[in-house]
Amino acid sequence: MQEKPLEEIEEITDVQTPAKVILFNDDVHTFEEVIYQLIKAIRCDYEKAKALTYQVHNYGKAIVYSGELARCIEVSSILEEIELSTQIEY
């Protein structure tokens, strides 16, 4: 059995490592705008999106999604379509 180079192993690990998308509060978007963008981004129901939106509003930020890095990048991109501020953490 041949071993994989270290660089290849690190790349595979990075892609599969759980990451999280953090959404930050702003004074620009309405609750409804954020709710509907969350529904679109994380494919959740209205009530979950509403709860996350209020968490962002009350605490200044919230983890709105966690999972594989590739999906986190997708979620973040969808949220940023309407210029919401996000960050991805590992």
C-alpha positions, 0 to 999 in steps of 0.5 A: 500500500502506497502512502499519500503525500502529506499535502494531499492528506491535508487538502482532504482533511481541510475539505471535510473539516466542519466549518461554520458560517457566522452572520453579523448584524447590520442596520441596513437589512430588514428582518424579512430580507434576512429571513428570506435570504437565510431560507434560500441559503440554508434551506430551512423553514420560516420559523428557523430563519426567523429565530436565527435572525433574532439571534443575530439581531440580539447578539450581534452575530450568530452561527447560521450554518455548520458543515463541510467547508464547500457548503459553508462557502456556498451558504456564505455566498448566498447570504452575501448576494444581498450584501449581508456580512458573513465569516467562515470559521474552522 
